[in-house]
Amino acid sequence: MTNTTSSPLSTLPLTSRVRVDGTRTHEHVDFGVADKRGRAIGALVETETVTFVPAPVGATSGWHRAPGTFFRLCVQATRNGKEYGASQPDHYFATEAERVAAITKMLAGSRRRAAKVAS
């Protein structure tokens, strides 16, 4: 059987990701509550600025993304300051303001879940 559907991502050019030096940050946020095992619940917020450039001719792997500079975000749950649970995907934003809004929203949801776990 042949797959006749195509992903909308496949229409974007294949690119390579280049990190912008000095922009990568890690911040641990402690929610002030603990789980049933007494582990502090929190989140690790990782940000950086990255530039996607056209992939070299003949490249077989990379990102299907429009070339340009983006603001990357990854929020990972933590227990006692160490990463916990499934790995979370990177999110890319066109502006710093969009990334800040996403951080605020993600951390608010994480705080609500942490309060439920701690109860």
C-alpha positions in Angstrom: 0.0 0.0 0.0 1.4 3.4 -1.0 1.1 6.4 1.3 -0.5 9.2 -0.8 -0.7 11.8 1.9 2.1 14.4 2.4 3.0 16.3 5.4 2.7 20.1 5.2 6.3 20.2 6.6 7.7 18.4 3.6 6.9 21.5 1.5 9.4 23.6 3.5 13.1 23.5 2.6 15.5 21.3 4.5 17.6 23.5 6.8 20.5 23.1 9.3 20.3 24.7 12.8 23.1 27.0 13.8 23.3 28.2 17.5 23.9 31.8 18.1 26.8 31.9 20.6 26.1 33.2 24.1 22.3 33.0 23.9 21.7 29.7 25.6 20.3 29.9 29.1 19.0 27.4 31.7 16.8 28.5 34.6 15.4 26.2 37.2 12.0 27.2 38.7 11.0 25.6 42.0 7.2 25.6 42.5 7.5 25.4 46.3 5.7 22.0 46.6 6.8 18.4 46.9 5.4 15.1 45.6 4.5 12.1 47.7 8.1 11.1 47.8 9.2 14.4 49.2 10.9 15.6 45.9 10.7 19.3 45.1 8.6 19.9 42.0 9.7 22.4 39.4 10.7 23.1 35.8 13.8 23.7 33.8 13.4 26.5 31.3 16.0 26.4 28.5 16.1 29.2 25.9 18.5 30.2 23.1 18.5 32.0 19.8 19.1 29.8 16.7 19.4 30.5 13.0 18.2 28.0 10.4 20.2 28.1 7.2 19.7 26.2 4.0 21.1 22.6 4.3 24.1 21.7 2.2 23.3 20.2 -1.2 22.8 16.5 -0.8 21.9 16.6 2.9 19.6 13.9 4.0 18.7 15.1 7.4 17.9 18.5 9.0 14.8 20.5 9.9 11.9 21.3 7.6 11.7 24.9 8.5 11.9 28.2 6.7 15.4 29.8 7.0 15.8 32.6 9.5 16.5 33.4 13.1 14.1 32.1 15.8 13.8 32.1 19.6 13.9 28.5 21.0 12.2 27.3 24.1 12.2 23.9 25.9 10.4 23.5 29.3 11.1 20.2 31.1 9.6 19.0 34.4 12.0 18.5 37.3 12.1 16.7 40.7 14.7 17.9 43.2 16.2 20.0 40.4 16.8 17.1 38.0 15.0 16.4 34.7 11.9 14.2 35.3 9.5 12.5 32.9 9.3 12.3 29.2 11.5 14.6 27.1 9.7 17.7 25.9 10.0 19.1 22.3 11.6 22.4 21.4 9.3 25.2 20.4 10.5 28.0 18.1 9.1 31.6 18.0 9.5 34.5 15.6 9.8 37.0 18.4 11.1 37.2 22.0 7.7 38.4 23.2 6.0 35.3 21.8 8.5 33.1 23.6 8.0 35.0 26.9 4.2 34.6 26.6 4.7 30.9 26.0 7.0 30.5 29.0 4.4 32.3 31.2 1.6 30.0 29.9 3.6 26.8 30.2 4.8 27.5 33.7 1.2 28.5 34.9 0.0 25.1 33.6 2.9 23.3 35.3 2.2 25.1 38.6 -1.4 24.0 38.5 -0.4 20.3 37.9 2.2 20.5 40.6 -0.4 21.8 43.1 -2.6 18.8 42.3 0.3 16.3 42.7 1.3 17.8 46.0 -2.3 17.6 47.4 
